[in-house]
């Protein structure tokens, strides 16, 4: 990608007024929780065993549809924004290198933090079953490739569009950059539900919001997010999750 600077005059873009912001939030919640309700009403479609992996994959696809779909539908069809305005701006190579460097630092810090919490607070170990269902070790090749596609590439793209391209931008234009980073990161972390994952996701959320804010583009955040998810999948391939 070639460099494209973001001037102070056009950053941050004021994309979402209260009506469009609330519309995106309501559409996101309707798609995500409506889909989750439907899944919960049809447990017979996901028998024990391999069905658990299918269930978690479907939940991932639902997250992608809700996150990316809500922003694109309101942004492109109703607000008439262009993809570049929403955040898909070309960025300098230095920001991509910073994203990779941040990934390396964060994966070390998060591993240390999670290890400490794992030992000191056993209650935080609850709810790891969905992560176990997504491990690549033992998965049939077609499912393994689908997991990599969904978790490693589509989820970072859709989630960054929603959490940074929409939510951070919406909050930033009303509350300022640092309060927006804090609030959007906390919301991003809490959305992961699993206690240990919440802690790690909040820390990642700070880095994602910061690099989006400073670079003026979603691409560095998407790269950082994708590196994180792909590394997590690689770990599940090489090392099975510890039992409680």
C-alpha positions in Angstrom: 0.0 0.0 0.0 1.2 3.5 -0.7 1.3 6.2 1.9 -1.7 8.4 2.2 -1.6 11.0 5.0 -4.6 11.9 7.0 -4.7 15.6 7.6 -6.0 17.2 10.8 -8.7 18.8 8.7 -10.4 15.5 7.7 -9.6 13.4 10.8 -11.5 12.1 12.6 -14.4 12.0 10.1 -17.8 12.7 11.5 -19.6 9.7 10.1 -22.4 8.9 12.5 -25.0 11.2 14.0 -27.2 10.0 16.9 -29.8 8.5 14.5 -27.4 6.5 12.4 -25.4 5.5 15.5 -28.5 4.2 17.3 -29.6 2.5 14.1 -26.3 0.6 13.8 -26.4 -0.4 17.4 -30.0 -1.7 17.2 -29.4 -3.5 14.0 -26.2 -5.1 15.4 -28.1 -6.2 18.6 -31.0 -7.5 16.6 -28.9 -9.5 14.2 -26.6 -10.9 16.9 -29.0 -11.8 19.6 -31.8 -12.7 17.2 -29.5 -15.1 15.5 -28.3 -16.4 18.9 -31.9 -17.0 20.0 -32.6 -19.0 16.9 -29.5 -21.1 17.4 -30.6 -21.7 21.0 -34.0 -22.8 19.9 -32.5 -25.5 17.6 -30.0 -27.6 19.7 -30.8 -30.7 17.6 -28.8 -29.2 14.7 -25.7 -29.3 16.8 -25.2 -32.7 18.4 -22.5 -33.3 21.0 -19.0 -33.8 19.5 -18.4 -32.3 16.1 -21.6 -30.3 16.4 -20.0 -28.1 19.1 -17.4 -26.9 16.5 -20.2 -26.2 14.0 -22.1 -24.3 16.6 -19.1 -22.1 17.5 -18.3 -21.5 13.8 -21.9 -20.5 13.2 -21.7 -18.1 16.1 -18.6 -16.6 14.5 -20.3 -16.1 11.2 -23.2 -14.5 13.1 -20.8 -12.1 14.7 -19.3 -11.2 11.3 -22.7 -10.7 9.8 -23.9 -8.5 12.7 -20.7 -6.5 13.0 -19.9 -5.9 9.4 -23.5 -6.0 8.1 -24.9 -3.4 10.5 -22.2 -0.8 9.6 -22.2 -1.4 5.9 -25.9 -1.4 5.6 -26.4 1.9 7.4 -23.1 3.5 6.2 -23.3 2.6 2.5 -27.0 2.4 1.8 -28.4 5.1 4.0 -25.6 7.5 4.9 -24.0 7.1 1.4 -20.5 6.9 2.9 -17.7 5.5 0.8 -15.5 2.7 2.2 -12.6 5.1 2.4 -14.6 7.4 4.7 -15.6 4.6 7.0 -11.9 3.7 7.5 -10.6 1.7 4.7 -7.9 4.3 3.9 -4.6 3.5 2.4 -1.9 3.7 5.0 1.9 3.9 5.2 4.1 0.9 5.6 5.3 2.2 8.9 1.9 1.7 10.5 1.7 -1.9 9.2 5.2 -2.5 10.8 4.0 -0.9 14.0 1.0 -3.2 14.0 3.2 -6.3 13.7 5.5 -4.9 16.5 2.5 -4.3 18.7 1.3 -7.8 18.1 4.6 -9.3 19.3 4.7 -7.1 22.4 1.0 -7.8 23.2 1.2 -11.6 22.8 4.0 -11.7 25.3 2.2 -9.4 27.8 -1.1 -11.1 27.4 0.4 -14.5 27.9 2.1 -13.4 31.1 -1.1 -11.8 32.3 -3.3 -14.8 31.5 -0.9 -17.1 33.1 -0.9 -15.1 36.3 -4.7 -14.9 36.4 -5.0 -18.6 35.6 -3.0 -19.4 38.7 -4.3 -16.7 41.1 -8.0 -16.8 40.2 -9.2 -20.3 39.3 -12.8 -19.1 38.8 -11.6 -17.2 35.7 -11.0 -20.6 34.0 -14.8 -21.1 33.5 -16.4 -21.1 30.1 -13.4 -22.1 27.9 -15.5 -24.7 26.0 -16.0 -22.5 22.9 -12.3 -21.9 22.6 -11.7 -25.7 22.9 -14.2 -26.3 20.1 -12.2 -23.9 17.8 -8.9 -25.6 18.2 -7.3 -26.8 15.0 -5.8 -29.9 16.5 -7.9 -32.9 15.5 -10.3 -30.8 13.2 -11.0 -32.2 9.7 -9.1 -30.2 7.0 -12.3 -28.5 5.6 -13.3 -27.4 9.0 -9.8 -26.3 9.9 -9.6 -24.1 6.8 -13.0 -22.7 7.6 -12.0 -21.9 11.1 -8.9 -20.1 9.8 -10.9 -18.1 7.3 -13.6 -17.1 9.8 -11.5 -16.5 12.9 -8.3 -15.4 11.2 -9.5 -13.1 8.4 -13.3 -12.4 8.3 -13.7 -11.7 12.0 -10.9 -9.1 12.2 -12.3 -7.4 9.2 -15.9 -7.2 10.4 -15.1 -6.5 14.0 -12.7 -3.7 13.3 -15.4 -2.2 11.0 -17.8 -2.2 13.9 -15.7 -1.6 17.0 -13.3 0.9 15.6 -14.8 2.2 12.3 -18.2 2.8 14.0 -18.1 2.6 17.8 -14.8 4.3 18.5 -15.5 6.9 15.8 -19.0 7.6 17.2 -17.7 8.0 20.8 -14.5 9.9 19.7 -16.4 12.7 18.1 -18.5 13.2 21.3 -16.1 12.4 24.1 -12.6 12.9 22.8 -10.0 10.3 21.8 -8.9 8.8 25.1 -12.3 8.3 26.7 -13.4 6.8 23.4 -10.4 4.4 23.5 -11.3 3.4 27.0 -15.0 2.9 26.5 -14.7 1.1 23.1 -12.0 -1.2 24.5 -14.1 -2.1 27.5 -17.1 -2.8 25.4 -15.0 -4.9 23.0 -13.6 -6.9 25.9 -16.9 -7.5 27.6 -18.4 -8.7 24.3 -16.1 -11.7 24.4 -18.0 -13.0 27.5 -15.4 -15.6 28.5 -13.7 -14.2 31.7 -10.1 -14.8 30.7 -10.8 -13.7 27.2 -12.3 -10.5 28.4 -9.1 -9.5 30.2 -7.0 -10.2 27.1 -9.5 -8.6 24.7 -9.6 -5.3 26.7 -5.9 -5.0 26.5 -6.0 -5.8 22.8 -8.8 -3.3 22.4 -6.7 -0.5 23.7 -4.0 -1.3 21.1 -6.5 -1.6 18.3 -8.2 1.7 19.1 -4.9 3.5 19.6 -3.4 2.4 16.2 -6.7 3.2 14.4 -6.8 6.6 16.1 -3.1 7.4 15.3 -3.0 5.9 11.8 -6.3 7.2 10.6 -7.0 3.8 8.9 -8.6 0.5 9.8 -5.9 -1.5 8.0 -3.3 -1.5 10.7 -5.9 -2.5 13.3 -7.2 -5.2 11.0 -3.6 -6.5 10.5 -3.0 -6.5 14.3 -6.3 -8.2 15.0 -5.7 -10.9 12.3 -2.2 -11.6 13.6 -3.6 -12.0 17.1 -6.3 -14.4 16.0 -4.1 -16.5 13.7 -1.5 -16.8 16.5 -4.2 -18.0 18.8 -5.2 -20.7 16.3 -1.6 -21.7 15.8 -1.3 -22.2 19.6 -4.4 -24.5 19.6 -2.8 -26.5 16.8 0.5 -26.9 18.6 -0.6 -27.0 22.2 -3.9 -28.3 23.5 -5.8 -26.1 26.0 -5.0 -27.0 29.6 -7.7 -28.8 31.5 -9.2 -27.3 34.6 
